[in-house]
Amino acid sequence: MAFIIKPLVTEKMTNITEKSSVDRTYRVKSKKGEERTKKATPKYGFIVKPEANKLEIKSEVEATYNVTVINVNTLRYAGKRSSRYTRAGLVKGQKNAFKKAIVTLKEGDTIDFYSNI
């Protein structure tokens, strides 16, 4: 069963992906003044079905994109209520609830969303 609805290709998620894809060097406060390097583990976002769990998301991403998934974080969003005034009167509605998954890949793996274009 397909749990992934679509990949998140927004400006915010692109910034998170670029920020997590760069090796970082940082200094540790000590008497020696050591420097350590944090390896790059890229993160990608997907909109998934609300009933999907982390194991199902992990297995589907690995099967679809041929990558190794280290970690999956999920966020649930409630449907927002909206209303507007029209000639017919007050129209009320609600946007759909959805679930977002942020997937952390093994160092060196990448996903190219634009390869099919």
N, CA, C and O atoms as CSV, one atom per row, in Angstrom:
chain,resi,resn,atom,element,x,y,z
A,1,MET,N,N,0.840,-1.179,0.000
A,1,MET,CA,C,0.000,0.000,0.000
A,1,MET,C,C,0.881,1.237,0.000
A,1,MET,O,O,1.847,1.305,0.760
A,2,ALA,N,N,0.567,2.211,-0.835
A,2,ALA,CA,C,1.380,3.418,-0.960
A,2,ALA,C,C,1.037,4.393,0.166
A,2,ALA,O,O,-0.084,4.894,0.254
A,3,PHE,N,N,2.013,4.647,1.011
A,3,PHE,CA,C,1.799,5.566,2.126
A,3,PHE,C,C,2.311,6.965,1.816
A,3,PHE,O,O,1.853,7.937,2.416
A,4,ILE,N,N,3.252,7.079,0.891
A,4,ILE,CA,C,3.790,8.389,0.523
A,4,ILE,C,C,2.859,9.027,-0.497
A,4,ILE,O,O,2.578,8.440,-1.543
A,5,ILE,N,N,2.380,10.231,-0.191
A,5,ILE,CA,C,1.506,10.951,-1.116
A,5,ILE,C,C,2.351,11.759,-2.102
A,5,ILE,O,O,2.173,11.645,-3.314
A,6,LYS,N,N,3.280,12.586,-1.572
A,6,LYS,CA,C,4.155,13.370,-2.437
A,6,LYS,C,C,5.357,13.861,-1.629
A,6,LYS,O,O,5.281,13.973,-0.406
A,7,PRO,N,N,6.461,14.153,-2.312
A,7,PRO,CA,C,7.603,14.742,-1.608
A,7,PRO,C,C,7.359,16.221,-1.345
A,7,PRO,O,O,6.656,16.892,-2.100
A,8,LEU,N,N,7.945,16.713,-0.274
A,8,LEU,CA,C,7.823,18.132,0.064
A,8,LEU,C,C,8.948,18.885,-0.627
A,8,LEU,O,O,10.120,18.685,-0.307
A,9,VAL,N,N,8.605,19.737,-1.557
A,9,VAL,CA,C,9.602,20.533,-2.258
A,9,VAL,C,C,9.228,21.997,-2.046
A,9,VAL,O,O,8.878,22.707,-2.989
A,10,THR,N,N,9.308,22.431,-0.799
A,10,THR,CA,C,9.031,23.818,-0.458
A,10,THR,C,C,10.340,24.515,-0.136
A,10,THR,O,O,11.379,23.868,-0.002
A,11,GLU,N,N,10.292,25.821,-0.013
A,11,GLU,CA,C,11.495,26.588,0.292
A,11,GLU,C,C,12.048,26.219,1.666
A,11,GLU,O,O,13.261,26.103,1.837
A,12,LYS,N,N,11.173,26.038,2.631
A,12,LYS,CA,C,11.602,25.693,3.980
A,12,LYS,C,C,12.264,24.312,4.018
A,12,LYS,O,O,13.316,24.151,4.637
A,13,MET,N,N,11.662,23.319,3.366
A,13,MET,CA,C,12.227,21.971,3.378
A,13,MET,C,C,13.524,21.920,2.570
A,13,MET,O,O,14.431,21.164,2.920
A,14,THR,N,N,13.628,22.703,1.504
A,14,THR,CA,C,14.859,22.762,0.728
A,14,THR,C,C,15.998,23.325,1.567
A,14,THR,O,O,17.128,22.843,1.483
A,15,ASN,N,N,15.710,24.339,2.375
A,15,ASN,CA,C,16.728,24.899,3.272
A,15,ASN,C,C,17.184,23.877,4.302
A,15,ASN,O,O,18.375,23.791,4.604
A,16,ILE,N,N,16.253,23.103,4.845
A,16,ILE,CA,C,16.609,22.059,5.810
A,16,ILE,C,C,17.485,21.005,5.144
A,16,ILE,O,O,18.459,20.548,5.741
A,17,THR,N,N,17.151,20.614,3.918
A,17,THR,CA,C,17.927,19.612,3.187
A,17,THR,C,C,19.339,20.116,2.901
A,17,THR,O,O,20.311,19.386,3.091
A,18,GLU,N,N,19.453,21.366,2.443
A,18,GLU,CA,C,20.774,21.919,2.136
A,18,GLU,C,C,21.615,22.086,3.390
A,18,GLU,O,O,22.817,21.825,3.375
A,19,LYS,N,N,20.987,22.521,4.473
A,19,LYS,CA,C,21.709,22.727,5.730
A,19,LYS,C,C,22.212,21.402,6.296
A,19,LYS,O,O,23.312,21.345,6.847
A,20,SER,N,N,21.418,20.335,6.166
A,20,SER,CA,C,21.812,19.042,6.719
A,20,SER,C,C,22.762,18.276,5.802
A,20,SER,O,O,23.319,17.261,6.219
A,21,SER,N,N,22.961,18.731,4.566
A,21,SER,CA,C,23.790,18.007,3.604
A,21,SER,C,C,25.243,18.484,3.588
A,21,SER,O,O,26.034,18.009,2.773
A,22,VAL,N,N,25.609,19.416,4.476
A,22,VAL,CA,C,26.958,19.971,4.491
A,22,VAL,C,C,27.688,19.470,5.734
A,22,VAL,O,O,27.146,19.498,6.839
A,23,ASP,N,N,28.945,19.005,5.536
A,23,ASP,CA,C,29.768,18.615,6.685
A,23,ASP,C,C,30.055,19.848,7.533
A,23,ASP,O,O,30.370,20.913,7.002
A,24,ARG,N,N,29.947,19.703,8.839
A,24,ARG,CA,C,30.158,20.818,9.760
A,24,ARG,C,C,31.392,20.553,10.615
A,24,ARG,O,O,31.601,19.434,11.083
A,25,THR,N,N,32.213,21.592,10.818
A,25,THR,CA,C,33.337,21.521,11.732
A,25,THR,C,C,33.049,22.464,12.880
A,25,THR,O,O,32.706,23.625,12.656
A,26,TYR,N,N,33.181,21.987,14.100
A,26,TYR,CA,C,32.913,22.819,15.258
A,26,TYR,C,C,33.972,22.565,16.314
A,26,TYR,O,O,34.591,21.502,16.360
A,27,ARG,N,N,34.166,23.568,17.164
A,27,ARG,CA,C,35.161,23.473,18.229
A,27,ARG,C,C,34.503,23.052,19.521
A,27,ARG,O,O,33.380,23.456,19.822
A,28,VAL,N,N,35.202,22.246,20.273
A,28,VAL,CA,C,34.720,21.789,21.563
A,28,VAL,C,C,35.495,22.544,22.626
A,28,VAL,O,O,36.722,22.627,22.570
A,29,LYS,N,N,34.770,23.099,23.600
A,29,LYS,CA,C,35.442,23.836,24.668
A,29,LYS,C,C,36.189,22.863,25.571
A,29,LYS,O,O,35.592,22.070,26.299
A,30,SER,N,N,37.458,22.947,25.502
A,30,SER,CA,C,38.317,22.162,26.374
A,30,SER,C,C,39.672,22.849,26.426
A,30,SER,O,O,39.896,23.852,25.747
A,31,LYS,N,N,40.552,22.316,27.217
A,31,LYS,CA,C,41.885,22.922,27.337
A,31,LYS,C,C,42.704,22.724,26.074
A,31,LYS,O,O,43.599,23.516,25.781
A,32,LYS,N,N,42.402,21.671,25.324
A,32,LYS,CA,C,43.165,21.376,24.115
A,32,LYS,C,C,42.661,22.144,22.905
A,32,LYS,O,O,43.398,22.293,21.930
A,33,GLY,N,N,41.431,22.636,22.937
A,33,GLY,CA,C,40.855,23.358,21.792
A,33,GLY,C,C,40.596,22.432,20.618
A,33,GLY,O,O,40.939,22.748,19.479
A,34,GLU,N,N,39.994,21.295,20.898
A,34,GLU,CA,C,39.755,20.279,19.875
A,34,GLU,C,C,38.751,20.753,18.826
A,34,GLU,O,O,37.865,21.560,19.106
A,35,GLU,N,N,38.914,20.233,17.625
A,35,GLU,CA,C,37.942,20.468,16.564
A,35,GLU,C,C,37.376,19.132,16.128
A,35,GLU,O,O,38.113,18.163,15.947
A,36,ARG,N,N,36.080,19.085,15.964
A,36,ARG,CA,C,35.413,17.866,15.517
A,36,ARG,C,C,34.619,18.164,14.259
A,36,ARG,O,O,34.214,19.300,14.010
A,37,THR,N,N,34.409,17.131,13.484
A,37,THR,CA,C,33.627,17.268,12.254
A,37,THR,C,C,32.369,16.443,12.376
A,37,THR,O,O,32.413,15.262,12.720
A,38,LYS,N,N,31.251,17.072,12.093
A,38,LYS,CA,C,29.963,16.376,12.084
A,38,LYS,C,C,29.669,15.977,10.643
A,38,LYS,O,O,29.649,16.823,9.749
A,39,LYS,N,N,29.444,14.699,10.425
A,39,LYS,CA,C,29.193,14.196,9.082
A,39,LYS,C,C,27.814,14.627,8.589
A,39,LYS,O,O,26.891,14.832,9.377
A,40,ALA,N,N,27.697,14.760,7.281
A,40,ALA,CA,C,26.443,15.199,6.675
A,40,ALA,C,C,25.468,14.031,6.564
A,40,ALA,O,O,25.781,13.004,5.961
A,41,THR,N,N,24.294,14.196,7.146
A,41,THR,CA,C,23.210,13.228,7.002
A,41,THR,C,C,22.004,13.991,6.460
A,41,THR,O,O,21.280,14.631,7.223
A,42,PRO,N,N,21.787,13.925,5.151
A,42,PRO,CA,C,20.735,14.741,4.539
A,42,PRO,C,C,19.332,14.342,4.992
A,42,PRO,O,O,19.061,13.176,5.278
A,43,LYS,N,N,18.448,15.339,5.050
A,43,LYS,CA,C,17.050,15.136,5.449
A,43,LYS,C,C,16.134,15.547,4.308
A,43,LYS,O,O,16.360,16.554,3.636
A,44,TYR,N,N,15.094,14.745,4.105
A,44,TYR,CA,C,14.104,15.025,3.064
A,44,TYR,C,C,12.718,14.904,3.664
A,44,TYR,O,O,12.500,14.119,4.587
A,45,GLY,N,N,11.772,15.689,3.137
A,45,GLY,CA,C,10.413,15.694,3.664
A,45,GLY,C,C,9.420,15.093,2.694
A,45,GLY,O,O,9.557,15.219,1.477
A,46,PHE,N,N,8.411,14.434,3.257
A,46,PHE,CA,C,7.344,13.822,2.460
A,46,PHE,C,C,6.015,14.070,3.147
A,46,PHE,O,O,5.951,14.143,4.374
A,47,ILE,N,N,4.951,14.199,2.361
A,47,ILE,CA,C,3.605,14.186,2.914
A,47,ILE,C,C,3.109,12.754,2.782
A,47,ILE,O,O,3.119,12.175,1.695
A,48,VAL,N,N,2.674,12.192,3.908
A,48,VAL,CA,C,2.269,10.786,3.939
A,48,VAL,C,C,0.840,10.685,4.447
A,48,VAL,O,O,0.278,11.658,4.950
A,49,LYS,N,N,0.259,9.504,4.312
A,49,LYS,CA,C,-1.090,9.283,4.820
A,49,LYS,C,C,-1.074,9.289,6.341
A,49,LYS,O,O,-0.110,8.823,6.948
A,50,PRO,N,N,-2.134,9.813,6.970
A,50,PRO,CA,C,-2.145,9.919,8.438
A,50,PRO,C,C,-2.063,8.581,9.167
A,50,PRO,O,O,-1.623,8.542,10.316
A,51,GLU,N,N,-2.473,7.484,8.532
A,51,GLU,CA,C,-2.437,6.192,9.219
A,51,GLU,C,C,-1.091,5.489,9.083
A,51,GLU,O,O,-0.905,4.412,9.650
A,52,ALA,N,N,-0.148,6.072,8.345
A,52,ALA,CA,C,1.168,5.450,8.151
A,52,ALA,C,C,2.010,5.588,9.409
A,52,ALA,O,O,1.997,6.629,10.065
A,53,ASN,N,N,2.751,4.515,9.744
A,53,ASN,CA,C,3.671,4.608,10.875
A,53,ASN,C,C,5.102,4.717,10.356
A,53,ASN,O,O,5.335,4.636,9.150
A,54,LYS,N,N,6.058,4.900,11.263
A,54,LYS,CA,C,7.432,5.172,10.871
A,54,LYS,C,C,8.078,3.999,10.126
A,54,LYS,O,O,8.846,4.211,9.188
A,55,LEU,N,N,7.776,2.791,10.530
A,55,LEU,CA,C,8.366,1.621,9.869
A,55,LEU,C,C,7.876,1.487,8.430
A,55,LEU,O,O,8.653,1.147,7.537
A,56,GLU,N,N,6.600,1.752,8.204
A,56,GLU,CA,C,6.045,1.684,6.848
A,56,GLU,C,C,6.634,2.784,5.962
A,56,GLU,O,O,6.931,2.551,4.790
A,57,ILE,N,N,6.798,3.973,6.522
A,57,ILE,CA,C,7.380,5.080,5.768
A,57,ILE,C,C,8.823,4.753,5.406
A,57,ILE,O,O,9.252,4.971,4.273
A,58,LYS,N,N,9.567,4.230,6.372
A,58,LYS,CA,C,10.969,3.881,6.138
A,58,LYS,C,C,11.111,2.846,5.031
A,58,LYS,O,O,11.932,3.012,4.129
A,59,SER,N,N,10.323,1.785,5.091
A,59,SER,CA,C,10.442,0.728,4.093
A,59,SER,C,C,10.039,1.218,2.700
A,59,SER,O,O,10.639,0.808,1.706
A,60,GLU,N,N,9.037,2.084,2.617
A,60,GLU,CA,C,8.606,2.578,1.310
A,60,GLU,C,C,9.629,3.534,0.696
A,60,GLU,O,O,9.866,3.484,-0.511
A,61,VAL,N,N,10.241,4.406,1.510
A,61,VAL,CA,C,11.265,5.315,0.988
A,61,VAL,C,C,12.471,4.521,0.509
A,61,VAL,O,O,13.028,4.813,-0.549
A,62,GLU,N,N,12.875,3.519,1.282
A,62,GLU,CA,C,14.017,2.694,0.879
A,62,GLU,C,C,13.742,1.942,-0.416
A,62,GLU,O,O,14.626,1.827,-1.265
A,63,ALA,N,N,12.523,1.430,-0.575
A,63,ALA,CA,C,12.182,0.684,-1.786
A,63,ALA,C,C,12.044,1.603,-2.999
A,63,ALA,O,O,12.457,1.237,-4.099
A,64,THR,N,N,11.475,2.777,-2.812
A,64,THR,CA,C,11.213,3.674,-3.932
A,64,THR,C,C,12.479,4.354,-4.445
A,64,THR,O,O,12.689,4.429,-5.656
A,65,TYR,N,N,13.330,4.852,-3.536
A,65,TYR,CA,C,14.470,5.679,-3.928
A,65,TYR,C,C,15.820,4.965,-3.809
A,65,TYR,O,O,16.848,5.575,-4.106
A,66,ASN,N,N,15.855,3.702,-3.389
A,66,ASN,CA,C,17.089,2.926,-3.251
A,66,ASN,C,C,18.125,3.630,-2.376
A,66,ASN,O,O,19.276,3.801,-2.779
A,67,VAL,N,N,17.708,4.034,-1.182
A,67,VAL,CA,C,18.586,4.680,-0.212
A,67,VAL,C,C,18.453,3.958,1.127
A,67,VAL,O,O,17.570,3.118,1.303
A,68,THR,N,N,19.330,4.288,2.063
A,68,THR,CA,C,19.267,3.720,3.405
A,68,THR,C,C,18.768,4.793,4.358
A,68,THR,O,O,19.379,5.855,4.474
A,69,VAL,N,N,17.664,4.524,5.041
A,69,VAL,CA,C,17.061,5.481,5.962
A,69,VAL,C,C,17.564,5.202,7.368
A,69,VAL,O,O,17.515,4.065,7.837
A,70,ILE,N,N,18.049,6.245,8.041
A,70,ILE,CA,C,18.530,6.118,9.416
A,70,ILE,C,C,17.417,6.426,10.409
A,70,ILE,O,O,17.237,5.710,11.393
A,71,ASN,N,N,16.667,7.504,10.141
A,71,ASN,CA,C,15.708,7.995,11.117
A,71,ASN,C,C,14.487,8.566,10.401
A,71,ASN,O,O,14.600,9.107,9.301
A,72,VAL,N,N,13.318,8.441,11.034
A,72,VAL,CA,C,12.081,9.023,10.505
A,72,VAL,C,C,11.407,9.799,11.627
A,72,VAL,O,O,11.133,9.249,12.693
A,73,ASN,N,N,11.141,11.074,11.384
A,73,ASN,CA,C,10.382,11.905,12.316
A,73,ASN,C,C,9.053,12.250,11.665
A,73,ASN,O,O,9.009,12.579,10.480
A,74,THR,N,N,7.972,12.179,12.430
A,74,THR,CA,C,6.658,12.468,11.868
A,74,THR,C,C,6.008,13.620,12.616
A,74,THR,O,O,6.240,13.814,13.809
A,75,LEU,N,N,5.189,14.383,11.898
A,75,LEU,CA,C,4.443,15.500,12.456
A,75,LEU,C,C,3.021,15.418,11.943
A,75,LEU,O,O,2.804,15.199,10.751
A,76,ARG,N,N,2.056,15.590,12.820
A,76,ARG,CA,C,0.643,15.564,12.423
A,76,ARG,C,C,0.102,16.984,12.410
A,76,ARG,O,O,0.348,17.767,13.328
A,77,TYR,N,N,-0.638,17.305,11.355
A,77,TYR,CA,C,-1.248,18.619,11.216
A,77,TYR,C,C,-2.760,18.452,11.185
A,77,TYR,O,O,-3.286,17.607,10.460
A,78,ALA,N,N,-3.446,19.253,11.966
A,78,ALA,CA,C,-4.904,19.212,12.004
A,78,ALA,C,C,-5.459,20.016,10.836
A,78,ALA,O,O,-4.815,20.945,10.350
A,79,GLY,N,N,-6.646,19.656,10.393
A,79,GLY,CA,C,-7.308,20.415,9.337
A,79,GLY,C,C,-7.786,21.747,9.876
A,79,GLY,O,O,-8.411,21.808,10.935
A,80,LYS,N,N,-7.496,22.810,9.149
A,80,LYS,CA,C,-7.851,24.138,9.628
A,80,LYS,C,C,-9.241,24.524,9.141
A,80,LYS,O,O,-9.607,24.269,7.994
A,81,ARG,N,N,-9.998,25.136,10.023
A,81,ARG,CA,C,-11.334,25.605,9.669
A,81,ARG,C,C,-11.237,26.953,8.979
A,81,ARG,O,O,-10.413,27.793,9.341
A,82,SER,N,N,-12.087,27.151,7.984
A,82,SER,CA,C,-12.120,28.422,7.280
A,82,SER,C,C,-13.564,28.780,6.977
A,82,SER,O,O,-14.423,27.910,6.836
A,83,SER,N,N,-13.810,30.073,6.882
A,83,SER,CA,C,-15.145,30.544,6.528
A,83,SER,C,C,-15.002,31.812,5.699
A,83,SER,O,O,-14.023,32.547,5.825
A,84,ARG,N,N,-15.993,32.054,4.854
A,84,ARG,CA,C,-15.983,33.271,4.052
A,84,ARG,C,C,-17.420,33.707,3.811
A,84,ARG,O,O,-18.352,32.903,3.828
A,85,TYR,N,N,-17.564,34.982,3.591
A,85,TYR,CA,C,-18.879,35.540,3.325
A,85,TYR,C,C,-19.080,35.648,1.818
A,85,TYR,O,O,-18.231,36.201,1.118
A,86,THR,N,N,-20.183,35.128,1.319
A,86,THR,CA,C,-20.514,35.207,-0.098
A,86,THR,C,C,-21.924,35.780,-0.229
A,86,THR,O,O,-22.572,36.109,0.764
A,87,ARG,N,N,-22.385,35.891,-1.476
A,87,ARG,CA,C,-23.750,36.363,-1.686
A,87,ARG,C,C,-24.764,35.394,-1.108
A,87,ARG,O,O,-25.842,35.792,-0.667
A,88,ALA,N,N,-24.406,34.114,-1.116
A,88,ALA,CA,C,-25.325,33.094,-0.608
A,88,ALA,C,C,-25.310,33.031,0.924
A,88,ALA,O,O,-26.114,32.316,1.521
A,89,GLY,N,N,-24.421,33.759,1.546
A,89,GLY,CA,C,-24.328,33.735,3.003
A,89,GLY,C,C,-22.964,33.244,3.454
A,89,GLY,O,O,-22.004,33.256,2.684
A,90,LEU,N,N,-22.884,32.820,4.690
A,90,LEU,CA,C,-21.633,32.351,5.271
A,90,LEU,C,C,-21.360,30.913,4.828
A,90,LEU,O,O,-22.183,30.021,5.033
A,91,VAL,N,N,-20.197,30.703,4.221
A,91,VAL,CA,C,-19.796,29.368,3.771
A,91,VAL,C,C,-18.669,28.893,4.678
A,91,VAL,O,O,-17.632,29.547,4.792
A,92,LYS,N,N,-18.883,27.746,5.324
A,92,LYS,CA,C,-17.878,27.199,6.222
A,92,LYS,C,C,-17.289,25.935,5.617
A,92,LYS,O,O,-17.965,25.203,4.894
A,93,GLY,N,N,-16.039,25.693,5.917
A,93,GLY,CA,C,-15.380,24.500,5.414
A,93,GLY,C,C,-14.187,24.147,6.271
A,93,GLY,O,O,-13.893,24.816,7.261
A,94,GLN,N,N,-13.501,23.081,5.875
A,94,GLN,CA,C,-12.331,22.642,6.617
A,94,GLN,C,C,-11.332,22.021,5.648
A,94,GLN,O,O,-11.706,21.238,4.774
A,95,LYS,N,N,-10.051,22.379,5.810
A,95,LYS,CA,C,-8.998,21.776,5.001
A,95,LYS,C,C,-8.660,20.409,5.563
A,95,LYS,O,O,-8.911,20.142,6.738
A,96,ASN,N,N,-8.095,19.541,4.739
A,96,ASN,CA,C,-7.783,18.190,5.159
A,96,ASN,C,C,-6.637,18.143,6.163
A,96,ASN,O,O,-5.706,18.946,6.096
A,97,ALA,N,N,-6.714,17.198,7.089
A,97,ALA,CA,C,-5.610,16.928,7.996
A,97,ALA,C,C,-4.581,16.084,7.237
A,97,ALA,O,O,-4.941,15.291,6.367
A,98,PHE,N,N,-3.301,16.261,7.573
A,98,PHE,CA,C,-2.265,15.480,6.901
A,98,PHE,C,C,-1.118,15.210,7.857
A,98,PHE,O,O,-1.064,15.748,8.963
A,99,LYS,N,N,-0.209,14.368,7.409
A,99,LYS,CA,C,0.938,13.979,8.205
A,99,LYS,C,C,2.194,14.225,7.375
A,99,LYS,O,O,2.240,13.910,6.186
A,100,LYS,N,N,3.208,14.790,8.018
A,100,LYS,CA,C,4.464,15.071,7.350
A,100,LYS,C,C,5.538,14.172,7.948
A,100,LYS,O,O,5.578,13.977,9.163
A,101,ALA,N,N,6.404,13.627,7.110
A,101,ALA,CA,C,7.509,12.791,7.571
A,101,ALA,C,C,8.820,13.402,7.099
A,101,ALA,O,O,8.976,13.722,5.921
A,102,ILE,N,N,9.766,13.562,8.030
A,102,ILE,CA,C,11.104,14.031,7.695
A,102,ILE,C,C,12.036,12.843,7.851
A,102,ILE,O,O,12.175,12.285,8.940
A,103,VAL,N,N,12.677,12.460,6.747
A,103,VAL,CA,C,13.474,11.246,6.679
A,103,VAL,C,C,14.954,11.621,6.647
A,103,VAL,O,O,15.369,12.437,5.824
A,104,THR,N,N,15.755,11.025,7.544
A,104,THR,CA,C,17.195,11.236,7.564
A,104,THR,C,C,17.859,10.038,6.888
A,104,THR,O,O,17.603,8.887,7.242
A,105,LEU,N,N,18.714,10.331,5.911
A,105,LEU,CA,C,19.373,9.282,5.147
A,105,LEU,C,C,20.791,9.042,5.646
A,105,LEU,O,O,21.359,9.848,6.383
A,106,LYS,N,N,21.344,7.911,5.222
A,106,LYS,CA,C,22.728,7.579,5.540
A,106,LYS,C,C,23.641,8.562,4.831
A,106,LYS,O,O,23.312,9.061,3.755
A,107,GLU,N,N,24.774,8.836,5.429
A,107,GLU,CA,C,25.722,9.780,4.861
A,107,GLU,C,C,26.152,9.325,3.463
A,107,GLU,O,O,26.543,8.175,3.263
A,108,GLY,N,N,26.071,10.242,2.512
A,108,GLY,CA,C,26.427,9.930,1.130
A,108,GLY,C,C,25.236,9.633,0.238
A,108,GLY,O,O,25.362,9.736,-0.983
A,109,ASP,N,N,24.088,9.271,0.786
A,109,ASP,CA,C,22.889,9.009,-0.014
A,109,ASP,C,C,22.164,10.313,-0.312
A,109,ASP,O,O,22.129,11.219,0.521
A,110,THR,N,N,21.586,10.402,-1.504
A,110,THR,CA,C,20.781,11.561,-1.878
A,110,THR,C,C,19.564,11.089,-2.654
A,110,THR,O,O,19.542,9.987,-3.203
A,111,ILE,N,N,18.549,11.949,-2.688
A,111,ILE,CA,C,17.344,11.702,-3.468
A,111,ILE,C,C,17.211,12.855,-4.458
A,111,ILE,O,O,17.259,14.021,-4.068
A,112,ASP,N,N,17.043,12.529,-5.735
A,112,ASP,CA,C,16.854,13.544,-6.773
A,112,ASP,C,C,15.387,13.505,-7.204
A,112,ASP,O,O,14.966,12.607,-7.933
A,113,PHE,N,N,14.619,14.488,-6.744
A,113,PHE,CA,C,13.193,14.531,-7.077
A,113,PHE,C,C,12.966,14.941,-8.534
A,113,PHE,O,O,11.898,14.674,-9.084
A,114,TYR,N,N,13.948,15.584,-9.166
A,114,TYR,CA,C,13.771,16.121,-10.515
A,114,TYR,C,C,14.343,15.216,-11.595
A,114,TYR,O,O,14.475,15.650,-12.739
A,115,SER,N,N,14.686,13.979,-11.275
A,115,SER,CA,C,15.304,13.103,-12.265
A,115,SER,C,C,14.314,12.635,-13.339
A,115,SER,O,O,14.735,12.269,-14.436
A,116,ASN,N,N,13.020,12.641,-13.049
A,116,ASN,CA,C,12.027,12.165,-14.010
A,116,ASN,C,C,11.617,13.225,-15.027
A,116,ASN,O,O,10.938,12.910,-16.005
A,117,ILE,N,N,12.007,14.437,-14.817
A,117,ILE,CA,C,11.550,15.539,-15.697
A,117,ILE,C,C,12.303,15.536,-17.002
A,117,ILE,O,O,12.055,16.384,-17.860
